[in-house]
Amino acid sequence: MLKDDILHFLEEKTPLLNIDKLSDEFTANKIAELFNVKRNTISHYLNQMVEEENVIKINTRPVYFLHRNVFENIFSPVQACVFDSLESLKHQIESANNKADILNQLVGADGSMKKAIDQIKSSVLYPGGGLPLILCGPTGVGKSYTANLIYQFSIEKGVLSKGAPFISFNCAQYANNPELLSSNLFGYVKGAFTGADQASKGMLEAADGGILFLDEVHRLNEEGQEKLFTFLDQGVYRRMGETEGWHQANVRIIFATTFDLEGNFLKTFLRRIPIRITIPSLEQRDVKEKQEFVYMFMIDEAKKLQLPIHISNRALDTLISHHYQGNLGDLKNTVRYLVASSFAKDTHSECISITLQDLPDNILRETVQLANQKLKKKNNIIINPDTTLHQLFASNFSSTDDIKKTYHTILHLFRDKYRKDSDNKHLELHIFNEILALFDRFIFFNTEKSTGALMEVITVNVQEVLRYMESTNNVKFNGNSVFAMAHFLYFRGTNPIEYTAEQKRIIKQMDDFITENYQAELLLVTQLVEMLNNKLDVHISKMDEWLLTFYLRSQSIEPANDQRMKAIILAHGYATASSIANVANRLLNENIFEAFDMPLDTSIDDIVKSVLHYVERRDVSNGLVILVDMGSLKDIYPRFTKYIDGPIAIINNVSTQTALLVGEMLGKGFYLTDMIKKLKIANETEYSIIYPEKKKEKVIITSCFTGMGTALQIQKLLEKSIPQSLDMKIIAHDFHRLEESGYTDAIFQLYDVLGIVGTADPGISEIDYISIEDLISGQGEEKFEKILQPVISNDQIEDINNNLLRNFSLERVIATVTILDTEKIISYVEEFLNRLEMLLNQKIPNDKKIGLYVHTSCLIERLIRHEPIEIYQNIDELMKCQRNEIEIIKEAFSVIASVYSVEINIAEIGYIYDYISSASASESVF
Ligand SMILES: Nc1ncnc2c1ncn2[C@@H]1O[C@H](COP(=O)(O)OP(=O)(O)OP(=O)(O)O)[C@@H](O)[C@H]1O
């Protein structure tokens, strides 16, 4: 069927896809062409398969279709089958791959090894036994290591069974004896060559069901290559010396070579190896990856010796920048040598210390060339036996990566949007936003510690430099500039960022743009960099300079002779003032506030000094507003008057809200006095306590004016009587609080209060109240019904009423009966009363029922003790006139009589009759 054929076609093609650039083989057009069917028909089937979730659709122009299962096997499971773009599909793969498989844990998995890993996955997961692959690269780059990982990955993915063989065979060992090589590989028969006394299996056979890794495969002669490609084609081979018959083996082969493929292999042989993977040399890897390898090998050594390794930054940098002829193998040996020789120097030392002097001569010689580089003020690195790579990189690379990404985005934007000789406002805005977002991430969201000593040193220095520049350049930096730039320099670190040739070209173009358009900012940045360089020994690249220039531009640095009223925020705390000024300026879209962050122990003198320093350099003749956080302003006023030439409003309130209000009024040109009036009103503390609105629990409150003891007893009684399934809560609450606070009491905000049951009415009109007496006597039944209505049905109300009576009575019975099990007795009395009601066809009022519970319980005890009441007045009259009632009582009592094996006498029946027929609070039964 055509549909199945299309799916099969995609199944075969998907493993070969290049995720960065999909070929047109995955489009409906191409498939239609190949199948010689109308495009519409193919589209129809493809879309059907997308709906059936067997095919992934990428909704671009043209639309691409991929086999879902195969794709998921190679990359990762996808959440949906339709994607808007290849990017969004890739994005999903990337996030899924973060839950890394073994290949993704390779150094450079998201860098120099990315492509190789994709190829490996395609090869391993190709349906029907995988595809042969060859690993290329100079010696020591990790070909054998990678082959082994491929084996582990194959097991991880279930394409090989656990315990499948992995046979490694180095063809170079037999370079001078092709026959021996061939015999080892394919096996031989007895007499195949001199000394072949008996038949022997080859490596191919030994690898059956697993992987054969053929290293230095260029050593295989033509005959050997031919034999191998027969095997690749048909899965069969002959042992050496065999002339007929074939052996079969199910083997995946990984080839590796340090030679160029072209010219060193038979073309026919190469054709059988569709996947060619180049493993990058150490030189081709970026600094981060090199550093990762050094760390990794150091961790290995630290583990082996169970000692921490301290390595100086200088030694580390030198190790990383050395050119290792033998690549990773060479680097690994160098690290081993270094650690071993340091250890040998003092085998009793508690740690291994590596400095520049410990490096081997050939590496040391190179440091002469490095000597001109600035010394970086970083601490030594300490690697403990249990240190992880992640820990070593956490502090450096997450922020560098973020900066790198931002730079790439900016370069991207510039490439796409920059138009020479035209207005580039839109582009500028875009870039500003990227930079501000980056700074925000550093300041607000970075989990790394940004409050340490180094951060402080940088901040103080940046602050000093900016102040100096302000006075010499007659400009005013925005208060948060210090904070933002300090964070940038701190997180920027010293790790170089590498650029592609294309990016370098854009940087050059950007250079022209900035030089032409941002002269003032550029001048400031150049000065800033120079001064910071002297103070902090930082290394700032061109791109860093551009970023700072754009940043200053975004902050619209103003000339200092601005005539507007000024505003500053002075606050204790590391960044309180800066953060508030930053938010306010951003929201007001203007740089209104300058911030002064003051350590917590700053004295009034220091505050005054800061303000005066500011006043000296600014024209504050039109007025100055100071937001400050002080205990009292008393001491501060007199200190200013001598020095100022305009009014100063000191507002003892530092908050974003106040800053916004002040900023708005300044913008509108308010007079200081009016401003203060408005602020006074606005600063009246506005408060509200918010309670959860949704899903308030339904509750009944119990309370008693004598105190919580009785309230708790009533609570227990209600809890026992109201079925748990109703999910109703009973809460005992203080009577006096209810009486005083009324409906404003927090309990009414927290719960959905249905009613109050207690001994006295707290008088809350919004909530129904029932007294416990009414509830028990039955007079409050209607009210109670109303209270419970939102949660229960009528039947349930009746049950609850009965429970209440029963439980209430139980309390009393407990106090009265002595020998019987009260729970049990009460349940029989309950049955007696129910039957009585039924036979009388009448409801017995609650108050009577409570009495009867107690009376009957005592009666039973009397009967058991054989101490019934024998005397009843008018016994004859009773027997004569109330025969029917007597029978009813007897009949109802029969349950109890049979359970306790007692018999009720006429006198006791008489008392029950009296009880029922006597006047009740409500009505008489008879
Ligand atoms: N990704 C890696 N992570 C950690 N160690 C690695 C990695 N790749 C290689 N190594 C280590 O580097 C050394 C050299 O690797 P390997 O022997 O695999 O290289 P090779 O390319 O096969 O070399 P040759 O061609 O000389 O046989 C080995 O000790 C290996 O364990």
The ligand as an SDF file (V2000), in Angstrom:
LIG
                    3D

 31 33  0  0  0  0  0  0  0  0999 V2000
   36.1630   12.2750   25.6790 N   0  0  0  0  0  0  0  0  0  0  0  0
   37.0870   11.8210   26.4910 C   0  0  0  0  0  0  0  0  0  0  0  0
   36.9660   11.9870   27.7920 N   0  0  0  0  0  0  0  0  0  0  0  0
   37.9320   11.5410   28.6470 C   0  0  0  0  0  0  0  0  0  0  0  0
   39.0520   10.9280   28.2630 N   0  0  0  0  0  0  0  0  0  0  0  0
   39.2200   10.7360   26.9640 C   0  0  0  0  0  0  0  0  0  0  0  0
   38.2430   11.1760   26.0080 C   0  0  0  0  0  0  0  0  0  0  0  0
   38.6760   10.8550   24.7910 N   0  0  0  0  0  0  0  0  0  0  0  0
   39.8630   10.2580   24.9790 C   0  0  0  0  0  0  0  0  0  0  0  0
   40.1780   10.1780   26.2730 N   0  0  0  0  0  0  0  0  0  0  0  0
   41.3960    9.6030   26.8380 C   0  0  0  0  0  0  0  0  0  0  0  0
   42.4770   10.0800   26.0400 O   0  0  0  0  0  0  0  0  0  0  0  0
   43.3880    9.0300   25.7760 C   0  0  0  0  0  0  0  0  0  0  0  0
   43.5350    8.8740   24.2850 C   0  0  0  0  0  0  0  0  0  0  0  0
   42.3330    8.4310   23.7460 O   0  0  0  0  0  0  0  0  0  0  0  0
   42.2140    7.2410   22.6980 P   0  0  0  0  0  0  0  0  0  0  0  0
   43.2130    6.1800   22.9700 O   0  0  0  0  0  0  0  0  0  0  0  0
   40.7960    6.8550   22.6210 O   0  0  0  0  0  0  0  0  0  0  0  0
   42.6150    8.0110   21.3870 O   0  0  0  0  0  0  0  0  0  0  0  0
   42.7700    7.4260   19.9370 P   0  0  0  0  0  0  0  0  0  0  0  0
   42.2900    8.4890   19.0090 O   0  0  0  0  0  0  0  0  0  0  0  0
   42.1080    6.1110   19.8370 O   0  0  0  0  0  0  0  0  0  0  0  0
   44.2920    7.3020   19.8510 O   0  0  0  0  0  0  0  0  0  0  0  0
   45.1320    6.3950   18.7960 P   0  0  0  0  0  0  0  0  0  0  0  0
   44.6980    6.7560   17.4510 O   0  0  0  0  0  0  0  0  0  0  0  0
   46.5260    6.7790   19.1240 O   0  0  0  0  0  0  0  0  0  0  0  0
   44.8150    5.0060   19.1340 O   0  0  0  0  0  0  0  0  0  0  0  0
   42.8290    7.8130   26.4270 C   0  0  0  0  0  0  0  0  0  0  0  0
   43.4970    7.6210   27.6450 O   0  0  0  0  0  0  0  0  0  0  0  0
   41.3950    8.1110   26.6870 C   0  0  0  0  0  0  0  0  0  0  0  0
   40.9520    7.4800   27.8600 O   0  0  0  0  0  0  0  0  0  0  0  0
  1  2  1  0
  2  3  1  0
  2  7  2  0
  3  4  2  0
  4  5  1  0
  5  6  2  0
  6  7  1  0
  6 10  1  0
  7  8  1  0
  8  9  2  0
  9 10  1  0
 10 11  1  0
 11 12  1  0
 11 30  1  0
 12 13  1  0
 13 14  1  0
 13 28  1  0
 14 15  1  0
 15 16  1  0
 16 17  2  0
 16 18  1  0
 16 19  1  0
 19 20  1  0
 20 21  2  0
 20 22  1  0
 20 23  1  0
 23 24  1  0
 24 25  2  0
 24 26  1  0
 24 27  1  0
 28 29  1  0
 28 30  1  0
 30 31  1  0
M  END
$$$$
